[in-house]
Amino acid sequence: MAATRCLLNTTPASCDLALGSWPTPTALTTYLHHHIPLTAAMQLSVQQASEQGLTLQLPLAPNHNHQGTAFGGSLSTAATVAAWSYLSGRLAANRVRAVVVVARAEQRFLAPVAEDFVVHAIAPDESDWAEFWQRLQHKGRASLTLTAKIKPNEELALVFEGRFHVSVIE
């Protein structure tokens, strides 16, 4: 059976999230697990989502490598999902139906992660958001660069920077 295709900010019966408000952490976690199955295998959960940023929690156990630390691919995936989820949630809160895709991503791995970890997607500067929002409203498409960080025990372990393309769905 083919998976139902559903966009984050649509409301068909097969989709849980609607326009006009931020998805709750539970709704967004459920959405991610259903539509991006890798997030379920990673046991990723959304802890907080708002205009100020987004936080994901992941256990080390399903995300470890042969050395007992977090696998770099898990760290990278978690950071990408955090930034994508932040942007998708903010668009939904602003009543925008859109396709959001990562176009470019760069990670800097600075320290090993040897415990359960949290990923923080950081809200963009208001001037960057305003420029993005104006372009999106005028042209129906725009790009925005977002940052996510992983800091176990307050030691910076990963910095992610991704450029996301957004196309409004009419």
Summary of the structure (lengths in Angstrom):
residues: 170
radius of gyration: 15.8
end to end distance: 28.2
largest distance: 49.7
contacts: 521
relative contact order: 0.18
helix: 34%
strand: 31%
